[in-house]
């Protein structure tokens, strides 16, 4: 991969340009939190639908692909800051991406620390993709922040598919969701997690369905607010933007249902990323 160039100053702009990336639409949950924190920002979203879902891809091929697609996205957007809006890709690529560009990069970290702090029962659930569940990075977070807790883990690529389909207009099957979460709740009440970490950016899209299959007093935590707060902390002084408006980039052809979903998040301008 060639070195990624820093943004080029073009014309005057009122706010920073931020590029967020995920394999599908899940990273839009992070983008929404960034928009709340920085309403003046120009936002670009890379929907890398050619490689969806990241959580089932071998690490080596995923890393090579992601660095390539991000190089092309950075060239198009010229952002002030990058957000890897996906737990799986964040646990794989952050050192390599940061080495390839001078642009600040913010990753998504499973919210294990606040979950451990909030758990009364000291039993927390970690709901993620299989890749994130099995990552040594995740084990290190548990050892560091939740050593005094029992951590129950569920890794589900199926739940990613359900969340993506919901945003594309298909109703989520609550029976399937209930079956996926059975390892958390098919146990005595005092052995169930009272705080569950949504360690995939797709999963907040299913918050209503997830809450409906668990006890009412269960707390569900995601990383969106913390990521937006970190973006504000590390954002450099903005350069001029290369974008005329907020923009969605896709790495493969974009169907009408996906266009509609992106537009719901304020991304009406959509381009397919050049190869």
Secondary structure as a PSIPRED ss2 file (coil, helix, strand):
# PSIPRED VFORMAT (PSIPRED V4.0)

   1 X C   1.000  0.000  0.000
   2 X C   1.000  0.000  0.000
   3 X C   1.000  0.000  0.000
   4 X C   1.000  0.000  0.000
   5 X C   1.000  0.000  0.000
   6 X C   1.000  0.000  0.000
   7 X C   1.000  0.000  0.000
   8 X C   1.000  0.000  0.000
   9 X C   1.000  0.000  0.000
  10 X C   1.000  0.000  0.000
  11 X C   1.000  0.000  0.000
  12 X C   1.000  0.000  0.000
  13 X C   1.000  0.000  0.000
  14 X C   1.000  0.000  0.000
  15 X C   1.000  0.000  0.000
  16 X C   1.000  0.000  0.000
  17 X E   0.000  0.000  1.000
  18 X E   0.000  0.000  1.000
  19 X E   0.000  0.000  1.000
  20 X E   0.000  0.000  1.000
  21 X E   0.000  0.000  1.000
  22 X E   0.000  0.000  1.000
  23 X C   1.000  0.000  0.000
  24 X C   1.000  0.000  0.000
  25 X C   1.000  0.000  0.000
  26 X C   1.000  0.000  0.000
  27 X C   1.000  0.000  0.000
  28 X H   0.000  1.000  0.000
  29 X H   0.000  1.000  0.000
  30 X H   0.000  1.000  0.000
  31 X H   0.000  1.000  0.000
  32 X H   0.000  1.000  0.000
  33 X H   0.000  1.000  0.000
  34 X H   0.000  1.000  0.000
  35 X H   0.000  1.000  0.000
  36 X H   0.000  1.000  0.000
  37 X H   0.000  1.000  0.000
  38 X C   1.000  0.000  0.000
  39 X C   1.000  0.000  0.000
  40 X C   1.000  0.000  0.000
  41 X C   1.000  0.000  0.000
  42 X E   0.000  0.000  1.000
  43 X E   0.000  0.000  1.000
  44 X E   0.000  0.000  1.000
  45 X E   0.000  0.000  1.000
  46 X E   0.000  0.000  1.000
  47 X E   0.000  0.000  1.000
  48 X C   1.000  0.000  0.000
  49 X H   0.000  1.000  0.000
  50 X H   0.000  1.000  0.000
  51 X H   0.000  1.000  0.000
  52 X C   1.000  0.000  0.000
  53 X C   1.000  0.000  0.000
  54 X H   0.000  1.000  0.000
  55 X H   0.000  1.000  0.000
  56 X H   0.000  1.000  0.000
  57 X C   1.000  0.000  0.000
  58 X C   1.000  0.000  0.000
  59 X H   0.000  1.000  0.000
  60 X H   0.000  1.000  0.000
  61 X H   0.000  1.000  0.000
  62 X H   0.000  1.000  0.000
  63 X H   0.000  1.000  0.000
  64 X H   0.000  1.000  0.000
  65 X H   0.000  1.000  0.000
  66 X H   0.000  1.000  0.000
  67 X H   0.000  1.000  0.000
  68 X H   0.000  1.000  0.000
  69 X H   0.000  1.000  0.000
  70 X H   0.000  1.000  0.000
  71 X H   0.000  1.000  0.000
  72 X H   0.000  1.000  0.000
  73 X H   0.000  1.000  0.000
  74 X H   0.000  1.000  0.000
  75 X H   0.000  1.000  0.000
  76 X H   0.000  1.000  0.000
  77 X H   0.000  1.000  0.000
  78 X C   1.000  0.000  0.000
  79 X C   1.000  0.000  0.000
  80 X C   1.000  0.000  0.000
  81 X E   0.000  0.000  1.000
  82 X E   0.000  0.000  1.000
  83 X E   0.000  0.000  1.000
  84 X E   0.000  0.000  1.000
  85 X C   1.000  0.000  0.000
  86 X C   1.000  0.000  0.000
  87 X H   0.000  1.000  0.000
  88 X H   0.000  1.000  0.000
  89 X H   0.000  1.000  0.000
  90 X H   0.000  1.000  0.000
  91 X H   0.000  1.000  0.000
  92 X H   0.000  1.000  0.000
  93 X H   0.000  1.000  0.000
  94 X H   0.000  1.000  0.000
  95 X H   0.000  1.000  0.000
  96 X H   0.000  1.000  0.000
  97 X H   0.000  1.000  0.000
  98 X H   0.000  1.000  0.000
  99 X H   0.000  1.000  0.000
 100 X H   0.000  1.000  0.000
 101 X C   1.000  0.000  0.000
 102 X C   1.000  0.000  0.000
 103 X C   1.000  0.000  0.000
 104 X E   0.000  0.000  1.000
 105 X E   0.000  0.000  1.000
 106 X E   0.000  0.000  1.000
 107 X E   0.000  0.000  1.000
 108 X C   1.000  0.000  0.000
 109 X C   1.000  0.000  0.000
 110 X C   1.000  0.000  0.000
 111 X C   1.000  0.000  0.000
 112 X H   0.000  1.000  0.000
 113 X H   0.000  1.000  0.000
 114 X H   0.000  1.000  0.000
 115 X H   0.000  1.000  0.000
 116 X H   0.000  1.000  0.000
 117 X H   0.000  1.000  0.000
 118 X H   0.000  1.000  0.000
 119 X C   1.000  0.000  0.000
 120 X C   1.000  0.000  0.000
 121 X C   1.000  0.000  0.000
 122 X C   1.000  0.000  0.000
 123 X E   0.000  0.000  1.000
 124 X E   0.000  0.000  1.000
 125 X E   0.000  0.000  1.000
 126 X E   0.000  0.000  1.000
 127 X E   0.000  0.000  1.000
 128 X E   0.000  0.000  1.000
 129 X C   1.000  0.000  0.000
 130 X H   0.000  1.000  0.000
 131 X H   0.000  1.000  0.000
 132 X H   0.000  1.000  0.000
 133 X H   0.000  1.000  0.000
 134 X C   1.000  0.000  0.000
 135 X C   1.000  0.000  0.000
 136 X H   0.000  1.000  0.000
 137 X H   0.000  1.000  0.000
 138 X H   0.000  1.000  0.000
 139 X H   0.000  1.000  0.000
 140 X H   0.000  1.000  0.000
 141 X H   0.000  1.000  0.000
 142 X H   0.000  1.000  0.000
 143 X H   0.000  1.000  0.000
 144 X H   0.000  1.000  0.000
 145 X H   0.000  1.000  0.000
 146 X C   1.000  0.000  0.000
 147 X C   1.000  0.000  0.000
 148 X C   1.000  0.000  0.000
 149 X C   1.000  0.000  0.000
 150 X E   0.000  0.000  1.000
 151 X E   0.000  0.000  1.000
 152 X E   0.000  0.000  1.000
 153 X E   0.000  0.000  1.000
 154 X E   0.000  0.000  1.000
 155 X E   0.000  0.000  1.000
 156 X C   1.000  0.000  0.000
 157 X H   0.000  1.000  0.000
 158 X H   0.000  1.000  0.000
 159 X H   0.000  1.000  0.000
 160 X H   0.000  1.000  0.000
 161 X H   0.000  1.000  0.000
 162 X H   0.000  1.000  0.000
 163 X H   0.000  1.000  0.000
 164 X H   0.000  1.000  0.000
 165 X H   0.000  1.000  0.000
 166 X H   0.000  1.000  0.000
 167 X H   0.000  1.000  0.000
 168 X C   1.000  0.000  0.000
 169 X C   1.000  0.000  0.000
 170 X C   1.000  0.000  0.000
 171 X C   1.000  0.000  0.000
 172 X C   1.000  0.000  0.000
 173 X C   1.000  0.000  0.000
 174 X H   0.000  1.000  0.000
 175 X H   0.000  1.000  0.000
 176 X H   0.000  1.000  0.000
 177 X H   0.000  1.000  0.000
 178 X H   0.000  1.000  0.000
 179 X H   0.000  1.000  0.000
 180 X H   0.000  1.000  0.000
 181 X C   1.000  0.000  0.000
 182 X H   0.000  1.000  0.000
 183 X H   0.000  1.000  0.000
 184 X H   0.000  1.000  0.000
 185 X H   0.000  1.000  0.000
 186 X C   1.000  0.000  0.000
 187 X C   1.000  0.000  0.000
 188 X C   1.000  0.000  0.000
 189 X H   0.000  1.000  0.000
 190 X H   0.000  1.000  0.000
 191 X H   0.000  1.000  0.000
 192 X C   1.000  0.000  0.000
 193 X C   1.000  0.000  0.000
 194 X C   1.000  0.000  0.000
 195 X E   0.000  0.000  1.000
 196 X E   0.000  0.000  1.000
 197 X E   0.000  0.000  1.000
 198 X E   0.000  0.000  1.000
 199 X C   1.000  0.000  0.000
 200 X C   1.000  0.000  0.000
 201 X C   1.000  0.000  0.000
 202 X C   1.000  0.000  0.000
 203 X H   0.000  1.000  0.000
 204 X H   0.000  1.000  0.000
 205 X H   0.000  1.000  0.000
 206 X H   0.000  1.000  0.000
 207 X H   0.000  1.000  0.000
 208 X H   0.000  1.000  0.000
 209 X H   0.000  1.000  0.000
 210 X H   0.000  1.000  0.000
 211 X H   0.000  1.000  0.000
 212 X H   0.000  1.000  0.000
 213 X H   0.000  1.000  0.000
 214 X C   1.000  0.000  0.000
 215 X C   1.000  0.000  0.000
 216 X C   1.000  0.000  0.000
 217 X C   1.000  0.000  0.000
 218 X C   1.000  0.000  0.000
 219 X E   0.000  0.000  1.000
 220 X E   0.000  0.000  1.000
 221 X E   0.000  0.000  1.000
 222 X C   1.000  0.000  0.000
 223 X C   1.000  0.000  0.000
 224 X H   0.000  1.000  0.000
 225 X H   0.000  1.000  0.000
 226 X H   0.000  1.000  0.000
 227 X H   0.000  1.000  0.000
 228 X H   0.000  1.000  0.000
 229 X H   0.000  1.000  0.000
 230 X H   0.000  1.000  0.000
 231 X H   0.000  1.000  0.000
 232 X H   0.000  1.000  0.000
 233 X H   0.000  1.000  0.000
 234 X H   0.000  1.000  0.000
 235 X C   1.000  0.000  0.000
 236 X C   1.000  0.000  0.000
 237 X C   1.000  0.000  0.000
 238 X C   1.000  0.000  0.000
 239 X C   1.000  0.000  0.000
 240 X C   1.000  0.000  0.000
 241 X C   1.000  0.000  0.000
 242 X C   1.000  0.000  0.000
 243 X C   1.000  0.000  0.000
 244 X C   1.000  0.000  0.000
 245 X C   1.000  0.000  0.000
 246 X C   1.000  0.000  0.000
 247 X E   0.000  0.000  1.000
 248 X E   0.000  0.000  1.000
 249 X E   0.000  0.000  1.000
 250 X E   0.000  0.000  1.000
 251 X C   1.000  0.000  0.000
 252 X C   1.000  0.000  0.000
 253 X C   1.000  0.000  0.000
 254 X C   1.000  0.000  0.000
 255 X C   1.000  0.000  0.000
 256 X H   0.000  1.000  0.000
 257 X H   0.000  1.000  0.000
 258 X H   0.000  1.000  0.000
 259 X H   0.000  1.000  0.000
 260 X H   0.000  1.000  0.000
 261 X H   0.000  1.000  0.000
 262 X H   0.000  1.000  0.000
 263 X H   0.000  1.000  0.000
 264 X H   0.000  1.000  0.000
 265 X C   1.000  0.000  0.000
 266 X C   1.000  0.000  0.000
 267 X C   1.000  0.000  0.000
 268 X C   1.000  0.000  0.000
 269 X E   0.000  0.000  1.000
 270 X E   0.000  0.000  1.000
 271 X E   0.000  0.000  1.000
 272 X E   0.000  0.000  1.000
 273 X C   1.000  0.000  0.000
 274 X C   1.000  0.000  0.000
 275 X C   1.000  0.000  0.000
